[in-house]
Amino acid sequence: MPGDGHVDEILDDLDRTLGRGASYAEIFARWERQQWSATDLDFARDRDDWTALGPDRQRYLRWVLTQFFQGEEAVTVSLAPFVDAAPLPEQRVALATQLVDEARHAVFFQRVFGDVVGLDGSSSLGEALSAIGLDVTPGSRLLFDEVLGAATERLRSDHSPDALVRGVTVYHLLVEGTVALAGQRHVLDWLRREGLFPAMGEGFTHVTRDESRHVNLGVLILRDAVAADAALSDAIVETVLTSIPAVLGTLEPPDGDDAYYEAFGFTREDVAVWAFDSLRRKLSAVGVTVDGI
């Protein structure tokens, strides 16, 4: 079925596509082929798995899921200015498909919190987001509210190539291509190893496939921008370097407790190494080198 592909196969396919290059038409066609429904997933078995997980791992997994849920809502409300600022109609069409994806992802995580975690007050998306608000860690708020928020706010009134390149660097390369894909890869690897949460795993796989397509789009937009004006590569480098502390901040668990990672068979360093290796591959596909990462 569509959600069954192993996460590493999805990510390897992304790297191959970045290596050969993709077109906006190909990205749109992939979006049409890769549709899925967040409301059709059956979480009955997942609820049993959650109960059997025990209080400690429930607390650790809830933290992971909270950061994803808050992040998906943040990127959903951030994307419209990117659509407006994109100079080419093909870019605007592709970004519009991404906006639909991000909304679907937010609904998926709302269902996870309502049907699996058993979150009180999750009958509406707004209520669910309010209920998890206190569990969002400072690192996530820094990246999503401040760094991405500032890039988005600038794009509302400034449609210059510089503003768009900086925004896409934050959104597509750092938020999605570095933080999100790293987290998704490790969560999905744990779910497969343990044989747990089948519906959550299916949804996470779909989300990862969507995010890989978004990253492909962001790399293409940046590559086109740099090809048109080589000086814009400096904007990419500067944005990456100034945003690294926020990226690292998203990896900080509550109270610095690495049990939030180790309970699932990996370490914080494992995630960080994979994340920055991924970032370097995306930057290479754009044609930019950032020393020091």
MOUR-V149493 format. One record per residue. RES is the residue in one letter. PHI is phi in degrees with one decimal (none if undefined). OMEGA is omega in degrees with one decimal (none if undefined). Layout:
<<RES	PHI	OMEGA> <RES	PHI	OMEGA>>
This chain:
<<M	none	-171.2> <P	-60.0	-177.2> <G	-90.9	-170.5> <D	-86.5	-177.3> <G	-62.5	178.3> <H	-65.6	-175.0> <V	-58.6	-179.4> <D	-67.0	174.8> <E	-66.0	178.2> <I	-63.3	-176.9> <L	-72.2	174.8> <D	-64.6	177.8> <D	-63.7	176.4> <L	-60.6	-179.4> <D	-62.7	178.2> <R	-64.2	-179.7> <T	-66.1	177.4> <L	-64.0	-178.7> <G	-65.6	-178.7> <R	-92.2	-176.8> <G	89.3	179.2> <A	-133.2	177.3> <S	-110.6	176.2> <Y	-63.5	178.7> <A	-64.5	178.5> <E	-65.2	179.4> <I	-63.4	177.7> <F	-64.4	-179.5> <A	-62.8	176.8> <R	-62.5	179.4> <W	-59.3	179.5> <E	-63.7	-177.8> <R	-75.8	-168.9> <Q	-105.5	178.2> <Q	-68.5	177.0> <W	-154.1	-175.7> <S	-118.4	175.9> <A	-72.3	-176.2> <T	-88.0	-179.2> <D	-91.1	-177.5> <L	-68.6	-179.4> <D	-103.9	-173.5> <F	-96.6	-176.1> <A	-59.0	179.1> <R	-66.1	-178.4> <D	-63.4	178.6> <R	-63.1	176.3> <D	-63.9	178.2> <D	-62.3	179.2> <W	-63.4	179.9> <T	-61.0	-178.0> <A	-76.2	-174.2> <L	-68.0	-178.0> <G	91.4	-171.5> <P	-62.5	-177.3> <D	-67.1	-178.5> <R	-70.2	171.8> <Q	-60.1	-179.7> <R	-64.4	-179.7> <Y	-65.7	-178.2> <L	-69.1	178.0> <R	-61.1	177.5> <W	-60.5	179.2> <V	-59.4	-177.8> <L	-64.3	178.8> <T	-61.9	-178.4> <Q	-64.9	177.2> <F	-65.3	-177.2> <F	-61.6	179.2> <Q	-62.4	-179.7> <G	-65.8	-179.5> <E	-64.7	177.8> <E	-66.4	-179.4> <A	-64.6	-178.5> <V	-74.3	177.1> <T	-63.0	-177.0> <V	-76.8	-179.0> <S	-88.1	-164.2> <L	-80.5	-175.1> <A	-53.6	178.1> <P	-61.8	176.8> <F	-66.9	177.6> <V	-60.6	-179.2> <D	-64.7	-172.8> <A	-84.7	-177.2> <A	-63.9	-174.3> <P	-78.1	-174.9> <L	-104.5	177.9> <P	-60.7	177.7> <E	-63.2	177.2> <Q	-67.4	-179.5> <R	-64.6	177.7> <V	-62.9	-179.1> <A	-64.3	178.5> <L	-66.8	177.7> <A	-64.8	176.5> <T	-65.4	179.1> <Q	-66.0	178.8> <L	-59.9	176.3> <V	-62.1	179.2> <D	-58.2	-175.7> <E	-62.8	177.0> <A	-63.1	177.7> <R	-62.5	178.7> <H	-62.2	179.1> <A	-62.1	177.9> <V	-65.7	176.6> <F	-57.4	-178.4> <F	-71.1	172.2> <Q	-59.0	179.2> <R	-66.7	178.0> <V	-59.2	-178.4> <F	-69.5	179.6> <G	-78.6	-171.6> <D	-91.9	-177.9> <V	-110.4	-177.3> <V	-71.2	-178.3> <G	77.7	-177.8> <L	-69.2	173.3> <D	-68.4	177.6> <G	74.6	-179.2> <S	-112.8	-177.0> <S	-71.7	173.8> <S	-128.2	-178.7> <L	-62.4	179.8> <G	-63.1	178.9> <E	-64.5	-179.7> <A	-64.1	179.8> <L	-65.4	176.9> <S	-64.8	-176.8> <A	-67.4	-179.5> <I	-91.6	-170.4> <G	-54.6	-177.2> <L	-70.9	-178.5> <D	-91.4	178.0> <V	-75.8	-174.1> <T	-81.6	-175.7> <P	-56.7	-180.0> <G	-62.5	177.9> <S	-67.2	178.2> <R	-62.9	179.4> <L	-62.0	-177.3> <L	-70.0	-172.7> <F	-81.9	-175.2> <D	-78.6	-173.6> <E	-95.8	-174.8> <V	-69.5	177.8> <L	-66.6	179.1> <G	-59.7	179.9> <A	-67.4	179.1> <A	-64.1	179.6> <T	-66.8	-178.4> <E	-62.1	177.6> <R	-62.4	-177.0> <L	-67.3	179.4> <R	-62.3	-177.6> <S	-121.6	-176.5> <D	-121.4	-179.6> <H	-100.4	-179.1> <S	-71.0	175.6> <P	-56.5	-179.8> <D	-62.6	-179.7> <A	-64.7	-179.5> <L	-67.1	-179.6> <V	-62.4	178.7> <R	-65.2	179.1> <G	-65.7	179.7> <V	-66.1	176.9> <T	-60.4	179.0> <V	-67.3	-172.4> <Y	-68.7	-170.0> <H	-84.9	-177.4> <L	-82.8	-173.5> <L	-92.0	-177.9> <V	-65.9	-175.8> <E	-87.3	-172.6> <G	-74.5	-178.1> <T	-111.0	-174.4> <V	-73.8	-173.0> <A	-66.6	-177.4> <L	-63.4	178.4> <A	-64.6	178.9> <G	-64.1	-179.5> <Q	-61.8	-178.2> <R	-59.6	-175.8> <H	-75.4	176.7> <V	-63.5	-179.2> <L	-65.5	176.8> <D	-63.0	177.8> <W	-65.5	-180.0> <L	-58.9	180.0> <R	-69.1	-179.9> <R	-62.1	-175.7> <E	-87.7	-177.6> <G	67.5	-175.7> <L	-111.6	169.6> <F	50.6	-176.3> <P	-62.0	-178.9> <A	-71.9	176.0> <M	-62.0	178.5> <G	-63.3	177.9> <E	-63.3	179.0> <G	-64.0	178.3> <F	-61.1	178.8> <T	-64.2	176.4> <H	-60.6	179.3> <V	-60.0	-179.7> <T	-63.4	178.0> <R	-62.5	176.9> <D	-60.9	-177.8> <E	-62.8	178.8> <S	-64.2	176.8> <R	-68.1	177.5> <H	-63.2	178.8> <V	-61.4	176.5> <N	-56.4	179.0> <L	-63.7	-179.6> <G	-61.9	177.7> <V	-61.6	179.6> <L	-64.0	178.0> <I	-61.5	-179.7> <L	-67.2	179.8> <R	-63.3	177.6> <D	-64.9	-179.0> <A	-65.8	179.9> <V	-68.0	177.6> <A	-63.8	179.3> <A	-79.0	-178.8> <D	-151.2	-175.2> <A	-60.2	-179.4> <A	-64.2	-180.0> <L	-68.9	175.8> <S	-62.0	177.4> <D	-63.9	178.5> <A	-65.5	177.9> <I	-65.1	-179.1> <V	-59.3	-178.6> <E	-61.9	-179.1> <T	-64.4	178.6> <V	-61.5	-175.3> <L	-64.2	-179.5> <T	-75.3	-177.3> <S	-95.9	-176.7> <I	-55.8	178.6> <P	-58.4	178.4> <A	-68.9	177.0> <V	-60.4	179.3> <L	-63.8	-179.9> <G	-62.8	179.5> <T	-67.7	-179.2> <L	-85.1	-176.2> <E	-77.9	179.8> <P	-79.2	177.1> <P	-54.3	178.6> <D	58.8	180.0> <G	65.2	-173.4> <D	-84.2	-177.0> <D	-74.0	172.1> <A	-62.3	177.1> <Y	-62.9	174.7> <Y	-100.1	-169.8> <E	-66.9	177.6> <A	-63.9	-177.6> <F	-112.1	171.0> <G	88.4	174.1> <F	-147.3	-177.3> <T	-115.8	176.0> <R	-61.4	178.5> <E	-64.2	177.0> <D	-55.9	-178.3> <V	-66.7	-178.3> <A	-64.1	-179.8> <V	-62.0	179.1> <W	-62.1	-177.4> <A	-60.9	-176.1> <F	-78.1	170.0> <D	-61.6	178.3> <S	-61.9	179.8> <L	-60.8	179.7> <R	-61.3	178.7> <R	-65.4	179.9> <K	-67.9	178.0> <L	-63.5	177.8> <S	-61.8	178.8> <A	-65.2	176.1> <V	-72.4	-176.0> <G	100.2	-175.8> <V	-126.1	174.4> <T	-114.7	176.9> <V	-115.5	179.8> <D	-67.6	172.7> <G	97.6	176.2> <I	-121.4	none>>
